[in-house]
């Protein structure tokens, strides 16, 4: 299966972005999907995850109440709505299923 991210960009602090993770090639509604981010010089961080069974979600403390993850099982897409972006959110964001990941989409937040 493939995962393809989109929606990143360069924005100012306080702005919003919505990332999309389009998936193909596997039974989407049977798998949890997660978002990770990697910034230069920093460790990879698990940002958010959404389950397959009941749509339960997880958020890292650093994004709680600013980011919202959702999934559309009809379109095989997972979204990450990011509000009130901060410069420290700057990173390459990528989605993950099990051991598979996409190429990522860059988010850059200027102060």
N, C-alpha and C positions, 0 to 999 in steps of 0.2 A: 504494500500500500504506500501511497504518497501523502505527504502533508505539505501544503503550500501556503505560506503566510503572506499577508498583504495588509496595507493600511498604515504603515509607519510613515514617518516624516519628520520635518523640522518644525517645531512649534515653540511658542513662548510659554513661560511658566504660567500656570493657571488655565491653560487651554485643555482641550479634550481631543482624544483620538479613539477610533474604534479599529482594533485589529481583527482580522479574519484568518481562520485556519481552514482552508478547503481541503477535504480529504477524499481520497479515492482508493479503491482496491481492497477494502476490507469491510466487515460488518460494523459500520460506524456505531449503530445503536447498542452494540455489545461491549464497547470499550470506553473507559475513562480517558479523558484527554487533559493534558496539562499544558500550562504556559510557563516557560522558564525565560530568564534573561541573563545576559552576560555582558558586563561592562569591562573595558580594558583595565587590567590591573586588579580586577576584583574577582571573587569567586562566583561561580554560577549560582543563581538564586532561583528557587522555585517560587513562582509568583502566585499561581492559582491553578486549581484543578476542579474538574466537574465529573461526577460519576456517571455511569451509564444507567444504573438500575433506577435510581430515584432522583437524579439531578442534584444530589447534595454537592455542596461546594466547599472549597478551602481557599483561604487567602493568607498570604504572608502578612505579618504585622505591618510591614512597611507600606502596604497598599490597601489594607483594610479600610473600608468606607469610601475609598476613592475609585477602586476598580470593581467591575462587575463582569463575571464570566457567565456565558449562556451557550446553549447549543440548540441547533435546529436539525433534528434527526431526519427531516424530510429532505433537507439540502446537504446533509453531511458536512455541516460547518459548525465550528466553534468560534464564538466571538469573545473579545475582551474589550469592554468599554472602559476607557481610562479617562477619568476626570481629574481636574485640579492637578495637572501634571507638574512635577517638580524637576529641577535640574538633575537630581539624583536618580530620576527614573530613566535617564539616558542610558541606553543599552541596545544590544541586539536581542530582539524578542523572537522566540521560536516555540512552536508547539510540539508536543511529544505524545506518542502512543507507544506504550511499552518501551522498547529500545529504539524505536524509530523516531526521527525528528526531521523537521523541515530545514530549509536553508536560513530561514529567519528574515525578519524585517527590522530595519533600523529605526529606532525612535531617538530623537535628539531634542532635548528641551533646553532652551536658552533662558538665562535669568534676566 
